[in-house]
Amino acid sequence: MTCSVESNKEKIIKSKMRVQNHGEVFTPMRIVNRMLNLPKIREACQNVTSTFLEPTAGEGVFLVEILNRKLKMVANHYGDDLTRYENYSLLALSTLYGVELLEDNAQKCVMNMFKVYYDAYRQQATEHCAKMKNKVLDSAKVIIANNIALGNFLTKLTTNGNPITFSEWQPINLRKDTKIIKIQRTEYTIDDILDGTVKQSNASTHLDKVVQITLFNLFDDDKVSETAKKRMRYVPVRITDVYKEEMEEIDGQNNN
């Protein structure tokens, strides 16, 4: 079941043809809230590190509402300091994943999620009499673009026929008093996730370095950089610096 976000008027379907071809039916907001208010799910929405995967994300109504709830929690617990809020809000954002079959829905999902993050961040910056940082917004874009996949969850393939791959944004220094969060980014296919595959940080690699999709060329054809054919891994960075997508080449003798 796919989902649609509408500010004033909810849609149940976009067209009969889309229902017939793709089984596209939108979930009313009252049902979304009812489901998210179930005790265990409501508790997970209040946990900054709890992870959600929506296999038929649609326009993101579930993911957007979960993000809303998580960001409100972050503001309440970490909003006393803007830098702390920036770090924990990005961490909360990094826990939300989705797969969507239809391109227009996936694009809308990405934009809806970014708008929610942008508006929440702007409110916090205003309360602190500060300006929003471009690096924080750029990092949010990279996280969202890598967490929302255009593809078929049942076949586990993108529309280009490649395995759907998600990035895990694992905090490596998270403690009660942590203010600046560092993360290790590791890539997993859906098969890896379902099989419970665990990758060591020094094996967080992929054979081809593909320039990551952004909000501005979200579903363009894959673009391969000059580092293709090299074994690469992401280096640990501050979560506000993930937009740099810094990588290093792995010594061919040490790939384990």
C-alpha positions as CSV (number, residue, x, y, z in Angstrom):
1,M,0.0,0.0,0.0
2,T,1.5,3.3,-1.0
3,C,0.9,6.6,0.7
4,S,0.2,10.2,-0.3
5,V,1.0,13.4,1.6
6,E,-1.6,16.2,1.0
7,S,-1.6,19.4,3.1
8,N,-5.3,20.1,2.7
9,K,-7.1,17.3,0.9
10,E,-6.2,13.7,1.1
11,K,-6.3,11.5,-2.0
12,I,-7.2,7.9,-2.0
13,I,-6.1,7.2,-5.6
14,K,-4.4,9.2,-8.3
15,S,-6.0,7.3,-11.2
16,K,-7.8,4.0,-11.8
17,M,-5.0,3.0,-14.2
18,R,-2.4,3.3,-11.5
19,V,-4.5,1.2,-9.1
20,Q,-4.9,-1.5,-11.8
21,N,-1.2,-1.4,-12.9
22,H,0.5,-0.9,-9.5
23,G,-2.1,-1.5,-6.8
24,E,-1.5,2.1,-5.7
25,V,-3.9,3.0,-2.9
26,F,-3.1,5.8,-0.4
27,T,-3.4,5.6,3.3
28,P,-5.5,8.2,5.1
29,M,-3.7,10.2,7.7
30,R,-6.1,9.0,10.4
31,I,-5.0,5.4,9.7
32,V,-1.3,6.4,9.7
33,N,-1.6,8.0,13.1
34,R,-3.6,5.1,14.5
35,M,-0.9,2.7,13.4
36,L,1.9,4.9,14.7
37,N,0.2,5.3,18.0
38,L,0.3,1.5,18.7
39,P,2.4,1.3,22.0
40,K,5.6,-0.3,20.6
41,I,5.6,1.8,17.5
42,R,4.9,5.0,19.4
43,E,7.8,4.2,21.7
44,A,10.1,3.5,18.7
45,C,9.2,6.9,17.2
46,Q,10.5,8.5,20.4
47,N,13.9,6.7,20.1
48,V,16.5,8.6,18.1
49,T,18.2,5.4,16.9
50,S,15.2,3.2,16.1
51,T,15.2,2.3,12.4
52,F,12.1,2.2,10.1
53,L,11.9,0.7,6.6
54,E,8.8,1.4,4.5
55,P,8.8,-1.1,1.6
56,T,6.2,0.8,-0.3
57,A,6.9,4.4,0.6
58,G,4.7,6.2,-1.8
59,E,4.9,9.9,-1.2
60,G,6.2,9.2,2.3
61,V,3.2,9.8,4.6
62,F,4.4,7.2,7.1
63,L,8.1,8.3,6.9
64,V,7.2,12.0,7.1
65,E,5.0,11.5,10.2
66,I,7.7,9.4,11.9
67,L,10.2,12.1,11.1
68,N,7.9,14.7,12.5
69,R,7.7,12.8,15.8
70,K,11.4,12.1,16.0
71,L,12.3,15.7,15.3
72,K,9.9,16.9,18.1
73,M,11.6,14.5,20.4
74,V,15.1,15.7,19.4
75,A,14.0,19.3,20.0
76,N,12.7,18.4,23.4
77,H,15.8,16.5,24.5
78,Y,18.6,18.1,22.5
79,G,17.3,21.5,21.6
80,D,19.1,23.4,24.3
81,D,22.1,23.7,22.0
82,L,21.8,24.2,18.3
83,T,25.0,22.2,17.4
84,R,23.6,19.3,19.5
85,Y,20.3,19.6,17.8
86,E,21.9,19.6,14.4
87,N,23.8,16.4,15.2
88,Y,20.9,14.5,16.7
89,S,18.3,15.6,14.2
90,L,20.6,14.3,11.4
91,L,20.9,11.0,13.3
92,A,17.2,10.7,13.6
93,L,16.8,11.4,9.9
94,S,19.4,8.7,9.1
95,T,17.2,6.0,10.6
96,L,14.3,6.3,8.1
97,Y,14.4,4.3,4.9
98,G,12.0,3.6,2.1
99,V,11.6,1.8,-1.3
100,E,9.1,3.1,-3.9
101,L,8.3,1.7,-7.3
102,L,7.0,4.8,-9.0
103,E,9.3,7.7,-9.8
104,D,7.0,10.5,-9.2
105,N,6.0,9.2,-5.8
106,A,9.7,8.6,-4.8
107,Q,10.6,12.2,-5.8
108,K,7.7,13.6,-3.8
109,C,8.7,11.4,-0.8
110,V,12.2,12.9,-0.9
111,M,11.0,16.4,-1.2
112,N,8.4,15.9,1.6
113,M,11.0,14.5,4.0
114,F,13.5,17.3,3.2
115,K,10.8,20.0,3.8
116,V,9.9,18.6,7.2
117,Y,13.6,18.5,8.2
118,Y,14.2,22.0,6.7
119,D,11.2,23.6,8.6
120,A,12.1,21.9,11.9
121,Y,15.8,23.0,11.6
122,R,14.7,26.6,10.6
123,Q,12.5,26.8,13.7
124,Q,15.4,25.7,16.0
125,A,17.8,28.1,14.3
126,T,15.4,31.0,14.8
127,E,14.9,30.1,18.5
128,H,18.7,30.3,18.9
129,C,19.0,33.5,16.9
130,A,21.3,31.7,14.5
131,K,21.4,30.9,10.8
132,M,21.0,27.4,9.3
133,K,24.2,25.9,8.2
134,N,24.6,24.8,4.5
135,K,26.6,21.7,5.5
136,V,23.8,20.5,7.8
137,L,21.2,20.9,5.0
138,D,23.5,19.3,2.4
139,S,24.1,16.4,4.8
140,A,20.4,16.0,5.2
141,K,20.0,15.9,1.4
142,V,22.6,13.2,1.1
143,I,21.1,11.1,3.8
144,I,17.6,11.3,2.4
145,A,18.7,10.6,-1.2
146,N,20.6,7.5,-0.1
147,N,17.8,6.3,2.2
148,I,15.0,6.4,-0.3
149,A,15.4,3.9,-3.1
150,L,13.6,3.8,-6.5
151,G,12.9,0.2,-7.1
152,N,10.8,-2.9,-6.3
153,F,11.1,-4.3,-2.7
154,L,9.8,-7.7,-3.8
155,T,12.5,-8.2,-6.4
156,K,15.0,-6.2,-4.3
157,L,16.2,-4.4,-7.5
158,T,16.3,-0.8,-8.6
159,T,14.6,0.3,-11.8
160,N,18.0,-0.1,-13.5
161,G,18.1,-3.7,-12.5
162,N,20.8,-3.3,-9.8
163,P,20.4,-4.6,-6.2
164,I,18.8,-2.0,-3.9
165,T,21.5,-0.7,-1.6
166,F,21.1,1.3,1.5
167,S,23.6,3.1,3.7
168,E,23.8,2.5,7.4
169,W,24.9,5.6,9.3
170,Q,26.3,4.1,12.4
171,P,27.3,6.4,15.3
172,I,30.7,5.4,16.6
173,N,31.0,7.7,19.6
174,L,27.4,7.9,20.9
175,R,27.3,8.4,24.7
176,K,25.0,10.3,27.1
177,D,27.1,13.5,26.9
178,T,27.9,13.3,23.2
179,K,27.5,16.6,21.3
180,I,29.4,16.0,18.1
181,I,28.4,12.7,16.5
182,K,30.8,10.8,14.3
183,I,29.4,8.1,12.0
184,Q,30.7,5.2,10.0
185,R,28.8,4.8,6.7
186,T,28.4,1.2,5.5
187,E,26.5,0.0,2.5
188,Y,24.1,-3.0,2.5
189,T,21.9,-4.6,-0.1
190,I,18.4,-5.6,1.0
191,D,19.6,-9.2,0.9
192,D,22.4,-8.3,3.4
193,I,19.8,-6.7,5.7
194,L,17.4,-9.7,5.5
195,D,20.2,-12.2,6.0
196,G,21.6,-10.3,9.0
197,T,24.9,-9.6,7.4
198,V,27.3,-7.7,9.6
199,K,30.2,-5.8,7.9
200,Q,33.3,-4.8,9.7
201,S,34.2,-1.1,9.2
202,N,37.4,-2.0,7.3
203,A,35.3,-4.0,4.8
204,S,32.7,-1.3,4.2
205,T,33.3,-1.3,0.5
206,H,31.8,-1.4,-2.9
207,L,33.7,-2.2,-6.1
208,D,32.3,0.8,-8.1
209,K,32.3,4.3,-6.7
210,V,29.1,5.7,-8.0
211,V,28.4,9.4,-7.5
212,Q,25.5,9.4,-5.1
213,I,22.1,10.7,-6.2
214,T,21.1,14.1,-4.9
215,L,17.8,15.9,-4.7
216,F,18.6,17.7,-7.9
217,N,19.4,14.7,-10.1
218,L,17.6,12.2,-8.0
219,F,16.7,9.6,-10.5
220,D,19.1,10.3,-13.4
221,D,21.0,7.4,-14.9
222,D,23.9,6.2,-12.6
223,K,27.0,8.3,-13.0
224,V,30.3,6.6,-12.4
225,S,33.3,8.6,-11.2
226,E,37.0,8.3,-12.0
227,T,37.4,6.0,-9.0
228,A,35.4,3.2,-10.6
229,K,37.1,-0.2,-10.5
230,K,38.8,0.7,-7.2
231,R,37.8,-0.8,-3.9
232,M,36.6,2.1,-1.8
233,R,35.2,2.6,1.7
234,Y,33.7,5.6,3.5
235,V,35.8,7.1,6.2
236,P,34.4,8.0,9.6
237,V,33.3,11.6,9.7
238,R,31.2,14.0,11.7
239,I,27.5,13.5,10.9
240,T,27.3,17.1,9.7
241,D,30.1,16.4,7.2
242,V,28.5,13.3,5.4
243,Y,27.7,15.6,2.5
244,K,31.4,15.4,1.5
245,E,31.0,11.6,1.0
246,E,34.7,11.1,1.8
247,M,36.2,7.8,0.7
248,E,39.5,6.1,0.7
249,E,41.0,3.3,-1.4
250,I,41.4,0.0,0.3
251,D,44.7,-1.8,-0.1
252,G,44.1,-4.8,-2.3
253,Q,45.9,-7.0,0.2
254,N,43.6,-6.1,3.0
255,N,40.0,-6.5,2.0
256,N,38.7,-8.5,4.9
